[in-house]
Amino acid sequence: MVVINWIFYVYALVFCLYTTILHTAFNIPLLVAALVLYIISLRFQMQHAAIPWLRLLFIGFLHYIGHSNLCLPLYILTLSFDIYKDESRKKSWVLAAAYALIYICNVYLIIGFSSKNLLWIYALNSILDFTAVALFTRAVYSTIRQADSLRNERYLYAQKDSLTGLYNYEESHRRLEQYIQQKQSLVLILIDCTDLKAMNTTRGFQAGNFILKQMADLLQILFKDSLFIARYGGDEFAVVMPINPDHDSTASFKQKLDSELPKLTGIQITYGMASYPLEGLTKDDLILLAEHNLFMKKRESWLKREEHMLRSEKLRVVGELASGMAHEIRNPLTTVKGFLQISKANGYNIENWYAMIMDEIDRMSDLTAEFLQFSKPHRIDFQVDSLHECVLKVIALMESEATRFGHEIHYQEWIDPILVWMDQDKMIQLLLNIIKNACEAMVENGTIHMQLSRDPKNATLIIADNGPGIPSEQLEKIFHPFFTTKAAGTGLGLSICYKIVQDHQGTLEVESELGKGTRFIITFPLVEEHSQNEKTAFL
């Protein structure tokens, strides 16, 4: 604007010098006065509605005193200047018509016209000239205004998040850097909407977007004195609050974040805070500390949630075990009770039912012993042993039992030694349970195949039978406590096997196909070559 004003000043001064040198001006003091008044009017810009009309009068007066049509460019420039930012089209056209009228009147007074036709032609040309100036000026102003609007809109979109209307990630970094350069004491709060991802999954993204908008509105209400609020990420927000070094404001911030905001939004949030200059002197240090504190809050919340879920799962498992144990013990107790009632009616002569009563009591004793073995923490003595030797001992123990059922046991061993950390007694119990189940499941002349192998890290033992197989609906339940398909089984045998494998850091998998048999695949980690010392673990 200063450059444009100087163009007007210079041209008006040149006009006055030109008319003075050529002696066309008939009154030099009046010419100077008109020049001064015109320059003064330019200094007022558009602060008053009468200023453009006063400028027109000063130009007309300057034109008349200077007595030269060289003033035409000054008319055109000043008209463009006056209507460039005038929002009223009517006022612009009236002003253009007034400029044309004053100019034509001055031309007529200066040079006169010999005929009226010549006057009308000149007047028409002047009107067209000023009309063209007005049209061109309005068009340029409209084009520039649209360009400015688009530029401002792009700049706004570059700064703001389209969903919430808050500042975006890049703008938040830029503004935070700016405040730190200004040495503004502040606290940066990073807020994460913990439950938003789950809400997007269960209720859709529209519900999630609604929560984000609501969160943005509530943050602007709760932290109305903030330096700025930004959407820092997908479900994260950043709030930068000014702080007074003499007064701790973080307590009020924490109260709003811990209680007020979750109550208003209905979702859980976690947050991390960092203050400048107490905890960080640069933007990056401040953001890193706030993100670290946010992560620790998330981790603390996650651990609490996992602890709660683990506690609930433990209570559920204890309830299932207690229910199963009560059910299994109730049956033999009912039988014993019935026999005692019968013996009472027969003069307490229990000789006929003594064997049955003792069988039921033994059954309860065995069930209690297996349950304690399954549930009670016990001492396991680990040492390096050969898995091959362990399998041979189990085959020796089960060979007579298998022969009694009419079955055969085939064993395919690995050539190289296979050493694992094991409690040999528990390992033998594990293999005995699986082979015994296979013998009881198969009909006569069944076959049990055992294959031992290894890879660089693990030993694998496969025990397969050609029995009837396990139905798919039962296959997932065979390791559950008290699940059994045997009439006299406790349902704890395979559960104990699974626990023994877990205690040895191994895996136990089962594959079965009806009519073809069942395969148990057991893996154990191998002992490293440089580690041959015994160790003891308590589980």
C-alpha positions, 0 to 999 in steps of 0.5 A: 500500500505504501508503494501505491501511495508513492505512485500517486504522490509522484504522479500528482507532483509531476503533473503540477511541475509539468503544468507549472513549467508549461505555464498552463496553470493559471494560479500556482498557489491554488495548484499547490493547495489542491496538490496538498489536499489530494495527498492528505486525502490519500493518507486517510485511505477509506476510513470515512465514506466521504473520503472518496468524494473529497478525493474526486473534488481535489482531483477535479480542482487540481485538473481545472487549476492545472489546465491540462488533460494529462490528469486523466491517468490520475483520475483512473488510478484514483478511481481504481484505488477507491472502488477496489475494496468497496463491497457495494457495487452501486456505490462503485458505479455511482463513483465511476459516473461521478469521475466521468462527469467531473472529467468531462466538465473539466475538459469542456471548461479547459478546451471547449468544443466547436460542435455539440456532436464532438462533445457527445463523442468525447463524453461517450468515450470518457464514460466508456473509459471510466466504465472499463476501469470500473469493470476491470477493477471489480474483476481484478478485486473479485479474482484476487479475493477468490484467490485469497479465500482459497489460499486462506481455506487451504491454509486453514485445512493445513492447520485444522483437523477436518473432523474435530476442527482442532489443530492437527499434528503438524500445527501442534508441533509448530505452535508448541515450538513457537511457545517454547521459543517465547519462553512460555511456561506450559504443560503438555498433556497427551490424551488417549481414548482407550476404548475408542478402537473397541467401540469402532469395532463393535458400534462402527466408525460413525459412533467413534467419530461422534465420540471424537467430536464430543471429546473435542468440544468437551476439551475446549470447555474444560480447558478453555484457558488453553494455549491450544488444543489439537488432535494429535493422532487417530484417537489422541489429543494434545492440550497445552496449558499455561502454568504459573511457576508459583502455583501448581496447576497440575492437580486441577488438570488431573482431576478433570482428566481422571474424573470429569472427562471420563464421566462426560464422554463415557469412555476411559482415557489415559494421559501423560503430562510434561511441563516446560521448563521444569521437565524439558527445555526443548519441544522434542524433550517435552513430547518424548517425556509426555509420550513416555508418561502416557505409555506408562499410564497405558501399561499401568491400566493394561496391567490392572485390566489383565490382573482383573481378568486373571483373577476372574479366570482363576475364580472361574477355574476354581469354581469349575474344579470345585463343582467337578470335584463335588460331583465326582465325590457325591456319587460314591458317597451316595453309594456308601450312604445307600449301603449303610442304610440297607445295613441298618435295616439288616441289623448293621450286617454289612458283610454282603456289601463290604467289598462294594463300600471299600471300592467306593471309598478307595475310589474317593481316595484315588480321586482326592489324591489325583486332584491334589496332584493336579492342583497343589504346587509341588516340588519338581527335581530336574536333572539331565536325563535321556528321554530314550532311557525313560521311554524304555523304562515305560515300555518295560513297565507296560509290556505285561499290561499291553500283553494282557490286553492283547496289544503290541508296543513298537518303538522307533528310537533316534540314533543320537542321544536325546537329553532333556531337563526332566523329573524322571518320575513325572516323565514316567507318569506322563508316558504311563498315563498316555499308553495306559489310555491307549491300551484301554481305548483299543480293542484286541490285537491293537498296536501302539507306535512310539517314535522319538526324534529331534531337531536342533532345538526340541525333542519330539515323542509321538505315541500313536494307536490304532484305536477307534479315535476320538470324536471331534466334539470331544477332542477339545475337552479331553484335557479339561479336568473331570472330563472322561468317557470311561465308566470308572475314570476320574477325568484327571489323568490327561489334565495331569499329563498336560500339567506335567508337560507344561512344567517341563516347558514342553507342548502336548498336542493330539490328533485323532481320526475316527476309525483310524486311531489317535496320535499324541505329539509331545515336544520338550526343549533339548539341553544345551551342550554346554549346560549339564548341571542339575537344577531344581524348580518349584512349581 
